[in-house]
Amino acid sequence: MHSNLHRKLLAASLAVVLGGLSSASFAAGASSPADLGASNPAQTVNVTLVLGLHNQDSLEKYIYSTVTQGNPNYHRFLTTDQFADRYGATADEIARVQVFIKQQGMTQVQLLPNHLAIQVSGTIGQFNKAFQTTVHDYRASDGSTFHRPNSALSLPAGLSGTLVLASGLNSEAHFRSHRVSALEPQQAASHANALARSASAAPAATPCTGNPTATCTPGEFTVGDVANRYNVNPLYKAGINGKGSTIGIATLADFVIADAYTYWSDIGLPVKANRITKVAVDGGGPLSGPDGSGETSLDVEQSGGLAPQADIIVYHAPNTDAGFFDVFNQAVSDNKVDSLSVSWGEPEIFFILQLDANVAYMQALHQVFLEAAVQGISMFATSGDSGAFDTVRSFGGLPTDPVPPPLTADSPGADPFMTTAGGTTVPFSFAFRTGPTVSITKESVWGWDYINNYFKTYLGIDFTSRVFSVGSGGGVSVFWPTPLYQRFTSGIRKTEKNQTWLFPPFGINYTLPANFRGRNEPDISLNADPETGYSFVSSLDGPGLLTFEGGTSFVAPQLNGIAALLRQSTHGRTGFWNPQIYPLQNVFGYGPFSAFNDIKAGDNWFYQGVGGYEPGAGIGTLNATNLALFLSVF
């Protein structure tokens, strides 16, 4: 099926099944928010008007040419102004939107330099009139309040193709960070042994530090252990430390800058001074909660720890539709970062539903990701922590879906112009409660069914309700078709048959498209299992080094930090990774000189670790030094 037609039919069918419900209404276990009536029409709000780009097919071809060695356009990345001139909205289109803004009594706040968005301010009453809707206030089951339109927005017909999305009238928070705590960290720690402590060439365990030759106990790993396992150390020995690179973090929460420096100091890692800059987008994200500042802290600590001399810019915005779009749009339009990672997302199906089944939101984000790629910014997202069943909303490992969920992928990781991070479990020994000590002897696709099997085998307890479906996110998009770089990769999957999303409280019974040749995620993985996880510092979560934390939230910023090293080693931005790494795997395979390590064990509750690609660990884990050599030589 043609991709555009497929997307329209998917959106239409979801709209019929789901009506005007918002994505957060479908969070498993959530009750429908209470409608408090129409919002105060005099309340002032900010809205982002997203403009359509031009010549998308030509843009995508140019992107591929910038990362194809031997092509005349290789590494001829565009500036923001060049992107705007070639692909952004035209001066005439911008002028017509500005006339509309003035006619509606709204005020233009900012025209972004990429010419993909205009930020405007106005009253709810003005936006109600402009887009023929009514914004209502709601109270969620947790007592929080928000506002959102009670019907789909109607964009002016005269601006069709130019004004593609109005984002900002929905203040509902529904994106989640992909961070997980260990199930029983104290017991896991008491039985951990040296199997998991380092790559085979590393020395015996020593006190936990950031020294590249030192190792830590599983659950207390540092960036030094990442460097050991994934062959980063030769880059450090060659003087590659991120100098001259700028790392970008896109997040939905503020954080305490001092936490990052405390982490690096506590593990004995010297870093560049005064390296962190914060940019508040749309007023900035909140400074609260374990899914807030803690997520941002670990993103900065992991990425900046692997590239200790790189600068870091943290773009943070509120957890809203507009905030999520604007944080990317601002970072990419600024064009100051060489790489950018995000550790927030939600199930692709929820993503599609964010604006009453209007896929324009996903396409608006896609435009920004295309801009990032053509400007040479390497982008990284997480694949999620609910295994192959991404709609399972877990809190502390406790699933709350009322019925068996369908196989689903996570967004924005499902976007074909994003490099998406999956997770593994590194070898270690463990025991729970009164059971014996057992070992995982090979690095495996992360899935906590190994914990469930342990409880069944040794304790006679079915632990499914505690651990399903915690693991490396991965699957097949039902929205984005298979991208060019995956078409020649063995192991790429189609969507499965008989995948039905049942949600009885809302009368939902929707069968997802079967046999769709969709984009597979993740692309590449590193250790993410919190049982073999990491320490980090977040003063708002607790004192000192917090341990036994994991999730693909750690992997995306780790790849971001490695990207900063590659930028230095190749003397320039490396651009979009995927069209470069997939051919390396396809042509050179695996082995001592490969840029990747094959993951052939474990599973994420559905997709098994097998030779080559699988939607659990992607093409495998990274050999950072070998990748740097390939990018420098070929």
C-alpha positions as CSV (number, residue, x, y, z in Angstrom):
1,M,0.0,0.0,0.0
2,H,1.3,3.5,-0.8
3,S,2.6,5.0,2.4
4,N,0.6,8.2,2.3
5,L,-2.6,6.3,1.5
6,H,-1.8,3.9,4.3
7,R,-1.4,6.7,6.8
8,K,-4.6,8.4,5.8
9,L,-6.6,5.1,6.1
10,L,-5.0,4.3,9.5
11,A,-5.8,7.7,10.8
12,A,-9.4,7.6,9.5
13,S,-10.0,4.1,11.0
14,L,-8.6,5.1,14.4
15,A,-10.8,8.2,14.3
16,V,-13.9,6.2,13.8
17,V,-13.0,3.7,16.5
18,L,-11.7,6.2,19.1
19,G,-13.7,9.4,18.3
20,G,-12.3,12.5,20.0
21,L,-10.6,10.9,23.0
22,S,-7.1,12.1,23.7
23,S,-4.0,9.9,23.9
24,A,-3.7,10.2,27.7
25,S,-7.3,8.9,28.0
26,F,-6.0,5.5,26.8
27,A,-3.2,5.2,29.4
28,A,-4.0,1.8,30.8
29,G,-5.7,1.9,34.2
30,A,-6.6,5.6,33.7
31,S,-10.2,6.8,34.1
32,S,-11.7,9.3,31.7
33,P,-10.9,12.8,32.8
34,A,-13.8,14.8,34.2
35,D,-15.0,17.6,31.9
36,L,-15.2,20.8,33.9
37,G,-16.7,22.8,31.1
38,A,-15.5,25.4,28.7
39,S,-12.2,27.1,29.6
40,N,-12.1,30.8,30.4
41,P,-12.2,32.4,26.9
42,A,-10.0,35.3,28.2
43,Q,-7.2,33.1,29.3
44,T,-4.0,33.7,27.3
45,V,-2.2,30.8,25.8
46,N,0.7,30.3,23.3
47,V,0.2,28.1,20.2
48,T,2.8,27.0,17.6
49,L,1.6,27.2,14.0
50,V,3.5,24.5,12.1
51,L,4.1,25.3,8.4
52,G,4.6,22.7,5.7
53,L,8.0,22.1,4.1
54,H,8.6,21.9,0.4
55,N,10.2,19.3,-1.8
56,Q,10.3,16.5,0.8
57,D,11.4,13.8,-1.6
58,S,14.3,15.9,-2.8
59,L,15.2,16.7,0.8
60,E,15.3,13.0,1.8
61,K,17.5,12.2,-1.2
62,Y,19.9,15.0,-0.3
63,I,20.1,13.8,3.3
64,Y,21.2,10.3,2.0
65,S,23.8,11.9,-0.2
66,T,25.3,13.8,2.8
67,V,26.1,10.5,4.5
68,T,27.2,8.5,1.4
69,Q,31.0,8.5,1.2
70,G,32.1,9.3,-2.4
71,N,29.0,11.4,-3.1
72,P,29.8,15.0,-4.1
73,N,27.4,16.1,-1.3
74,Y,29.1,14.0,1.4
75,H,29.1,16.0,4.6
76,R,27.9,19.1,2.7
77,F,25.4,19.8,5.5
78,L,23.1,22.8,5.3
79,T,22.8,25.8,7.6
80,T,19.4,26.7,9.1
81,D,19.1,29.6,6.6
82,Q,19.9,27.3,3.6
83,F,17.3,24.8,4.8
84,A,14.7,27.5,5.1
85,D,15.5,28.9,1.6
86,R,15.4,25.4,0.0
87,Y,12.7,23.6,1.9
88,G,10.9,25.9,4.4
89,A,7.7,27.9,3.8
90,T,8.1,30.6,1.3
91,A,7.9,34.3,2.1
92,D,4.4,34.5,0.4
93,E,3.2,31.5,2.5
94,I,4.5,33.1,5.7
95,A,2.9,36.4,4.8
96,R,-0.5,34.7,4.3
97,V,-0.3,33.0,7.7
98,Q,0.7,36.3,9.3
99,V,-2.4,37.9,7.8
100,F,-4.5,35.2,9.3
101,I,-2.9,35.7,12.7
102,K,-3.6,39.4,12.5
103,Q,-7.2,38.9,11.4
104,Q,-7.8,36.7,14.3
105,G,-6.5,39.2,16.8
106,M,-3.5,37.1,17.8
107,T,0.0,38.2,18.3
108,Q,3.1,36.8,16.6
109,V,5.7,35.9,19.1
110,Q,8.4,34.4,16.9
111,L,9.0,33.2,13.4
112,L,11.6,30.3,13.8
113,P,14.6,30.7,11.5
114,N,13.9,27.4,9.8
115,H,10.6,28.8,8.5
116,L,8.7,25.7,9.8
117,A,6.8,27.3,12.7
118,I,5.4,30.6,13.9
119,Q,4.7,30.9,17.6
120,V,1.7,33.1,18.4
121,S,-0.1,34.3,21.5
122,G,-3.8,34.8,22.0
123,T,-6.8,34.1,24.1
124,I,-8.6,30.8,24.2
125,G,-11.6,32.6,22.8
126,Q,-9.6,33.8,19.8
127,F,-8.3,30.3,19.2
128,N,-11.8,28.8,19.6
129,K,-13.0,31.1,16.8
130,A,-10.0,30.7,14.6
131,F,-10.1,26.9,14.6
132,Q,-13.8,26.3,15.1
133,T,-13.5,24.4,18.3
134,T,-14.2,24.8,22.0
135,V,-11.4,24.3,24.6
136,H,-12.5,22.7,27.8
137,D,-10.9,22.3,31.2
138,Y,-10.5,18.7,32.6
139,R,-9.6,17.1,35.9
140,A,-7.5,13.9,35.6
141,S,-7.8,11.0,38.0
142,D,-4.7,12.2,39.9
143,G,-6.3,15.5,40.6
144,S,-4.3,17.5,38.1
145,T,-6.1,19.9,35.7
146,F,-5.5,20.7,32.1
147,H,-7.3,22.0,29.0
148,R,-7.8,20.7,25.5
149,P,-10.1,21.1,22.6
150,N,-13.3,19.0,22.9
151,S,-13.4,18.6,19.1
152,A,-10.8,18.4,16.3
153,L,-9.5,21.8,15.1
154,S,-10.6,23.0,11.7
155,L,-7.7,24.7,9.9
156,P,-8.5,27.5,7.4
157,A,-9.1,26.1,3.9
158,G,-7.3,29.0,2.4
159,L,-4.0,28.0,4.1
160,S,-4.3,24.3,3.1
161,G,-0.8,22.8,2.6
162,T,0.8,25.8,4.3
163,L,-0.6,25.7,7.8
164,V,-0.4,22.0,8.7
165,L,-0.8,22.0,12.5
166,A,-1.8,24.3,15.4
167,S,-0.2,22.9,18.5
168,G,-0.6,24.2,22.0
169,L,-4.3,24.1,22.9
170,N,-3.8,20.8,24.7
171,S,-1.9,21.2,28.0
172,E,-2.3,17.5,28.9
173,A,1.0,15.8,30.1
174,H,1.3,12.4,28.6
175,F,4.9,11.7,27.4
176,R,6.9,9.5,29.7
177,S,10.6,9.1,30.4
178,H,12.0,5.6,29.7
179,R,13.7,5.0,33.0
180,V,13.3,1.9,35.1
181,S,14.5,0.9,38.6
182,A,15.7,-2.7,39.4
183,L,13.1,-5.1,40.8
184,E,14.9,-6.0,44.0
185,P,18.3,-4.2,43.8
186,Q,19.6,-5.2,47.2
187,Q,19.3,-8.9,46.6
188,A,20.7,-8.5,43.1
189,A,23.6,-6.6,44.5
190,S,24.4,-9.3,47.1
191,H,24.9,-11.9,44.4
192,A,26.5,-9.9,41.6
193,N,29.9,-11.2,40.4
194,A,32.6,-10.2,38.0
195,L,30.9,-11.8,35.0
196,A,29.1,-8.5,34.3
197,R,31.7,-6.1,35.3
198,S,33.5,-5.4,32.1
199,A,34.5,-6.5,28.7
200,S,36.7,-9.5,28.6
201,A,39.9,-7.5,28.4
202,A,39.2,-5.3,31.4
203,P,41.0,-6.0,34.7
204,A,39.3,-7.3,37.9
205,A,36.8,-5.1,39.7
206,T,38.1,-2.1,41.5
207,P,36.3,0.7,43.4
208,C,33.6,2.3,41.3
209,T,35.2,5.3,39.5
210,G,35.1,6.9,36.1
211,N,38.6,5.7,35.3
212,P,38.4,3.8,32.0
213,T,40.3,0.8,33.4
214,A,38.1,0.6,36.5
215,T,34.9,-1.4,36.8
216,C,31.9,-1.5,39.1
217,T,29.3,-3.9,40.4
218,P,26.3,-4.5,38.1
219,G,23.7,-1.9,39.1
220,E,26.4,0.5,39.9
221,F,27.9,0.9,36.5
222,T,29.4,4.2,35.4
223,V,30.3,5.7,32.1
224,G,33.7,4.1,32.6
225,D,32.1,0.7,32.4
226,V,30.3,1.7,29.2
227,A,33.7,2.7,27.8
228,N,35.1,-0.7,28.8
229,R,32.4,-2.8,27.3
230,Y,31.8,-1.0,24.1
231,N,35.5,-0.3,23.1
232,V,35.5,3.5,23.7
233,N,38.8,3.5,25.5
234,P,41.1,3.5,22.4
235,L,39.5,6.8,21.4
236,Y,40.4,8.3,24.7
237,K,43.9,7.0,24.4
238,A,44.1,8.8,21.0
239,G,43.1,12.1,22.6
240,I,39.4,11.9,21.5
241,N,37.4,13.2,24.4
242,G,34.6,15.3,22.8
243,K,36.6,18.5,22.5
244,G,35.0,20.9,20.0
245,S,31.7,19.0,20.1
246,T,28.4,20.2,21.5
247,I,25.9,17.7,22.8
248,G,22.2,18.5,22.8
249,I,19.6,17.1,25.3
250,A,15.9,17.5,24.4
251,T,13.8,16.9,27.6
252,L,10.5,17.7,29.3
253,A,12.0,18.6,32.7
254,D,14.4,21.1,34.2
255,F,17.3,19.7,36.4
256,V,19.9,20.8,38.9
257,I,23.1,21.5,37.0
258,A,25.2,20.8,40.1
259,D,24.0,17.2,40.1
260,A,25.9,16.5,36.9
261,Y,29.2,17.9,38.2
262,T,28.6,15.9,41.5
263,Y,28.2,12.7,39.5
264,W,31.4,13.3,37.5
265,S,33.3,14.2,40.6
266,D,32.0,11.3,42.6
267,I,33.3,8.8,40.0
268,G,36.6,10.6,39.6
269,L,36.1,11.9,36.1
270,P,37.7,15.2,35.1
271,V,35.4,17.2,32.8
272,K,35.4,20.6,31.1
273,A,34.3,23.4,33.5
274,N,31.2,25.5,32.9
275,R,30.2,23.2,30.0
276,I,26.4,23.1,30.6
277,T,23.9,25.7,29.2
278,K,20.2,25.5,29.8
279,V,17.6,26.8,27.3
280,A,14.0,27.0,28.6
281,V,11.5,26.5,25.7
282,D,7.9,27.6,26.2
283,G,8.8,28.6,29.8
284,G,10.8,25.4,30.5
285,G,10.0,22.1,32.0
286,P,9.2,21.5,35.7
287,L,11.8,20.9,38.3
288,S,10.1,18.0,40.0
289,G,9.5,14.3,40.3
290,P,11.5,11.1,39.4
291,D,10.4,11.3,35.8
292,G,11.4,15.0,35.7
293,S,14.7,16.2,36.9
294,G,16.1,12.7,37.4
295,E,15.6,11.9,33.8
296,T,17.3,15.1,32.6
297,S,20.1,14.6,35.1
298,L,21.0,11.1,33.9
299,D,20.8,12.3,30.3
300,V,23.4,15.0,31.0
301,E,25.6,12.8,33.2
302,Q,25.7,9.9,30.7
303,S,26.3,11.8,27.5
304,G,28.7,14.3,29.1
305,G,30.5,11.6,31.0
306,L,31.3,9.7,27.8
307,A,32.5,12.9,26.1
308,P,34.1,14.7,29.1
309,Q,35.4,17.7,27.1
310,A,32.2,18.4,25.1
311,D,29.8,21.3,25.7
312,I,26.2,20.5,26.6
313,I,23.0,22.4,25.8
314,V,19.9,21.3,27.6
315,Y,16.7,22.3,25.9
316,H,13.8,21.7,28.3
317,A,10.1,22.3,27.8
318,P,6.7,21.5,29.4
319,N,5.3,18.0,29.0
320,T,2.7,19.0,26.4
321,D,2.1,18.4,22.7
322,A,3.5,21.9,22.0
323,G,6.4,21.5,24.4
324,F,7.5,18.3,22.8
325,F,7.4,19.7,19.3
326,D,8.9,23.1,20.3
327,V,11.8,21.6,22.1
328,F,13.0,19.8,19.0
329,N,12.1,22.7,16.7
330,Q,14.1,25.2,18.8
331,A,17.2,22.9,19.2
332,V,17.3,22.1,15.5
333,S,16.5,25.6,14.3
334,D,19.3,27.0,16.6
335,N,21.7,24.5,15.0
336,K,24.2,24.8,17.8
337,V,24.4,21.1,18.8
338,D,26.1,18.4,16.8
339,S,24.0,15.6,18.2
340,L,20.7,15.5,20.1
341,S,19.0,12.8,22.2
342,V,15.6,12.4,23.8
343,S,14.6,9.9,26.4
344,W,10.8,10.7,26.4
345,G,8.1,9.2,24.2
346,E,4.9,7.2,24.2
347,P,3.4,4.4,22.2
348,E,3.1,5.1,18.5
349,I,-0.7,4.5,18.6
350,F,-1.0,7.2,21.3
351,F,1.2,9.5,19.2
352,I,-1.2,9.1,16.3
353,L,-4.1,10.0,18.5
354,Q,-2.7,13.1,20.1
355,L,-4.8,15.5,18.0
356,D,-8.0,13.5,17.5
357,A,-6.4,11.0,15.1
358,N,-4.7,13.8,13.2
359,V,-1.4,12.4,11.9
360,A,-0.2,16.0,11.2
361,Y,1.5,16.0,14.6
362,M,3.8,13.1,13.7
363,Q,4.4,14.6,10.3
364,A,5.3,17.9,11.9
365,L,7.9,16.3,14.1
366,H,9.1,14.4,11.0
367,Q,9.8,17.7,9.3
368,V,12.1,18.8,12.1
369,F,13.9,15.4,12.1
370,L,14.5,15.8,8.4
371,E,15.9,19.3,9.1
372,A,18.2,17.9,11.8
373,A,19.5,15.2,9.4
374,V,20.2,17.7,6.5
375,Q,22.1,20.0,9.0
376,G,24.2,17.0,10.1
377,I,22.8,16.7,13.6
378,S,22.8,13.1,14.7
379,M,19.5,12.3,16.5
380,F,18.9,9.6,19.1
381,A,15.7,8.4,20.8
382,T,14.7,5.5,23.1
383,S,12.8,2.5,22.0
384,G,10.9,2.3,25.3
385,D,11.0,-0.1,28.3
386,S,7.9,-2.2,27.8
387,G,9.3,-4.7,25.5
388,A,7.4,-5.5,22.4
389,F,4.2,-4.4,24.0
390,D,4.6,-0.6,24.3
391,T,1.1,0.2,25.4
392,V,1.7,-1.5,28.7
393,R,2.1,1.5,31.1
394,S,4.4,0.3,33.9
395,F,5.0,2.0,37.2
396,G,7.7,0.3,39.2
397,G,7.4,-2.8,37.0
398,L,3.7,-3.2,37.6
399,P,1.7,-3.4,34.4
400,T,-1.8,-1.9,34.4
401,D,-3.2,-2.8,31.0
402,P,-6.6,-4.4,31.7
403,V,-6.4,-6.9,28.8
404,P,-3.5,-8.4,26.7
405,P,-1.9,-5.6,24.7
406,P,-1.0,-5.6,21.0
407,L,2.5,-5.5,19.6
408,T,3.4,-1.8,19.3
409,A,6.4,0.4,18.7
410,D,7.4,3.6,20.6
411,S,7.6,7.1,19.2
412,P,9.4,9.3,18.3
413,G,11.8,6.3,18.0
414,A,9.7,4.9,15.2
415,D,10.4,7.8,13.0
416,P,12.6,6.6,10.1
417,F,15.0,9.6,10.5
418,M,15.7,8.9,14.1
419,T,18.5,6.5,15.4
420,T,16.7,4.5,18.1
421,A,18.3,3.0,21.1
422,G,17.4,-0.5,22.4
423,G,18.6,-2.3,25.5
424,T,20.5,-5.4,26.6
425,T,21.3,-7.3,29.7
426,V,25.1,-7.9,30.2
427,P,26.3,-11.1,31.7
428,F,25.9,-11.3,35.5
429,S,24.9,-13.7,38.3
430,F,21.8,-13.1,40.5
431,A,19.5,-14.5,43.0
432,F,16.1,-13.5,44.4
433,R,14.9,-14.1,47.9
434,T,15.6,-17.7,48.9
435,G,16.4,-19.0,45.4
436,P,19.8,-20.2,44.2
437,T,22.3,-18.1,42.3
438,V,22.1,-18.4,38.5
439,S,24.0,-16.7,35.7
440,I,23.3,-15.0,32.4
441,T,26.5,-15.8,30.4
442,K,25.9,-13.9,27.2
443,E,24.9,-10.3,26.5
444,S,21.2,-10.6,25.7
445,V,18.2,-8.7,24.5
446,W,16.8,-7.2,27.7
447,G,13.5,-8.7,28.8
448,W,12.4,-9.4,32.4
449,D,10.9,-12.7,31.5
450,Y,14.2,-14.2,32.7
451,I,13.2,-13.0,36.1
452,N,9.7,-14.5,35.7
453,N,11.3,-17.8,34.7
454,Y,13.5,-17.7,37.7
455,F,10.5,-17.3,40.1
456,K,8.6,-20.0,38.4
457,T,11.5,-22.5,38.3
458,Y,13.0,-22.0,41.7
459,L,10.2,-20.5,43.9
460,G,7.1,-21.8,42.2
461,I,5.7,-18.3,41.8
462,D,4.2,-16.8,38.7
463,F,5.7,-13.3,38.7
464,T,4.2,-12.2,35.4
465,S,2.1,-9.5,37.1
466,R,5.3,-7.9,38.5
467,V,7.6,-8.0,35.4
468,F,5.5,-8.1,32.2
469,S,6.5,-6.7,29.8
470,V,9.5,-4.8,31.1
471,G,12.4,-4.9,28.6
472,S,13.9,-3.3,25.6
473,G,11.3,-1.7,23.4
474,G,11.2,-2.8,19.9
475,G,8.8,-3.6,17.1
476,V,7.3,-2.5,13.8
477,S,5.7,0.8,13.0
478,V,2.2,0.7,11.7
479,F,2.6,4.3,10.4
480,W,6.1,4.7,8.8
481,P,7.1,2.4,5.9
482,T,10.4,0.5,5.9
483,P,13.1,3.0,5.2
484,L,15.7,2.5,2.5
485,Y,18.5,1.6,4.9
486,Q,16.5,-1.3,6.3
487,R,15.3,-2.8,3.0
488,F,18.4,-4.8,2.4
489,T,18.8,-5.9,6.0
490,S,18.0,-9.5,6.9
491,G,15.7,-9.9,9.9
492,I,13.5,-6.9,9.3
493,R,10.0,-7.8,10.2
494,K,6.5,-6.9,9.1
495,T,3.6,-6.2,11.5
496,E,2.1,-9.3,12.9
497,K,-1.5,-10.6,12.4
498,N,-4.2,-10.6,14.9
499,Q,-3.0,-7.7,17.0
500,T,-6.0,-6.1,18.6
501,W,-6.1,-3.2,20.9
502,L,-8.9,-3.9,23.4
503,F,-9.9,-1.3,26.0
504,P,-13.3,-2.2,27.4
505,P,-13.8,1.0,29.5
506,F,-14.0,3.0,26.3
507,G,-15.5,0.3,24.1
508,I,-12.3,0.0,22.0
509,N,-11.8,-3.0,19.8
510,Y,-9.3,-2.1,17.1
511,T,-7.3,-4.5,15.0
512,L,-3.9,-3.1,13.9
513,P,-2.8,-3.4,10.3
514,A,-1.3,-6.8,9.6
515,N,1.7,-7.6,7.3
516,F,2.6,-3.9,6.9
517,R,6.2,-3.4,5.9
518,G,6.9,-0.8,8.5
519,R,10.0,0.8,10.0
520,N,11.6,-1.5,12.5
521,E,13.1,-0.3,15.8
522,P,15.5,-0.2,17.6
523,D,18.6,0.4,15.5
524,I,21.4,-0.2,18.0
525,S,21.6,-1.1,21.7
526,L,23.7,-0.9,24.8
527,N,23.2,-2.3,28.3
528,A,19.9,-1.0,29.7
529,D,18.6,-3.6,32.2
530,P,18.5,-1.9,35.7
531,E,19.5,-5.2,37.2
532,T,22.8,-4.7,35.4
533,G,22.3,-0.9,35.4
534,Y,23.8,2.3,36.5
535,S,24.5,4.8,39.2
536,F,23.7,8.5,38.7
537,V,23.0,11.6,40.8
538,S,19.7,13.4,41.1
539,S,19.5,15.4,44.3
540,L,15.7,15.8,44.1
541,D,15.4,11.9,44.1
542,G,17.7,11.2,46.9
543,P,21.2,11.9,48.3
544,G,24.5,10.6,46.8
545,L,24.9,8.1,44.0
546,L,21.6,6.4,43.2
547,T,22.0,2.9,41.9
548,F,20.3,0.1,40.1
549,E,18.7,2.4,37.5
550,G,18.3,1.5,33.9
551,G,16.1,1.7,30.9
552,T,16.7,2.8,27.3
553,S,16.8,6.3,28.8
554,F,20.4,5.6,29.6
555,V,21.3,4.3,26.1
556,A,20.1,7.2,24.0
557,P,22.3,9.8,25.8
558,Q,25.2,7.3,25.9
559,L,25.0,7.1,22.1
560,N,24.8,10.9,22.1
561,G,28.1,11.1,24.0
562,I,29.7,8.6,21.6
563,A,28.5,10.8,18.7
564,A,30.4,13.7,20.2
565,L,33.6,11.6,20.2
566,L,32.9,10.7,16.5
567,R,32.4,14.3,15.6
568,Q,35.9,15.0,17.0
569,S,37.5,11.9,15.5
570,T,36.1,12.6,12.0
571,H,36.7,16.4,12.2
572,G,33.1,17.3,11.6
573,R,29.5,16.3,12.1
574,T,28.7,12.7,11.2
575,G,25.1,13.4,10.4
576,F,22.3,10.8,10.3
577,W,23.7,7.5,11.6
578,N,21.3,4.9,10.1
579,P,22.2,5.1,6.4
580,Q,25.8,4.7,7.5
581,I,25.6,1.9,10.1
582,Y,23.2,-0.5,8.3
583,P,25.4,-0.9,5.2
584,L,28.4,-1.5,7.5
585,Q,26.5,-4.4,9.2
586,N,25.1,-5.7,5.9
587,V,28.5,-5.7,4.1
588,F,31.0,-6.4,6.8
589,G,28.9,-8.4,9.3
590,Y,30.2,-9.2,12.7
591,G,33.7,-10.1,14.0
592,P,36.7,-8.6,15.7
593,F,36.9,-5.7,13.2
594,S,33.2,-5.0,13.0
595,A,31.6,-1.9,14.4
596,F,28.9,-4.1,16.0
597,N,28.5,-7.0,18.3
598,D,25.7,-9.5,17.4
599,I,23.2,-10.2,20.2
600,K,21.9,-13.7,19.8
601,A,20.3,-14.4,23.2
602,G,17.4,-13.2,25.2
603,D,14.2,-11.6,24.1
604,N,11.9,-8.6,24.7
605,W,8.9,-10.8,25.4
606,F,8.3,-11.5,21.7
607,Y,11.3,-10.8,19.5
608,Q,14.1,-13.3,20.1
609,G,17.8,-12.4,20.0
610,V,19.0,-14.0,16.8
611,G,21.9,-13.6,14.4
612,G,21.7,-10.3,12.6
613,Y,18.9,-7.8,13.0
614,E,15.9,-8.3,15.3
615,P,13.5,-5.8,16.9
616,G,14.9,-6.3,20.3
617,A,18.6,-5.2,20.1
618,G,18.5,-4.0,16.4
619,I,21.8,-4.7,14.6
620,G,23.5,-5.2,17.9
621,T,25.7,-3.3,20.4
622,L,28.3,-0.9,19.4
623,N,32.1,-1.1,19.0
624,A,32.7,2.6,19.2
625,T,36.3,2.6,18.1
626,N,35.7,0.4,15.1
627,L,32.8,2.6,14.1
628,A,35.1,5.6,14.3
629,L,37.6,3.9,12.1
630,F,35.0,2.9,9.5
631,L,33.7,6.5,9.3
632,S,37.2,7.9,9.0
633,V,38.6,5.4,6.4
634,F,35.7,4.7,4.0
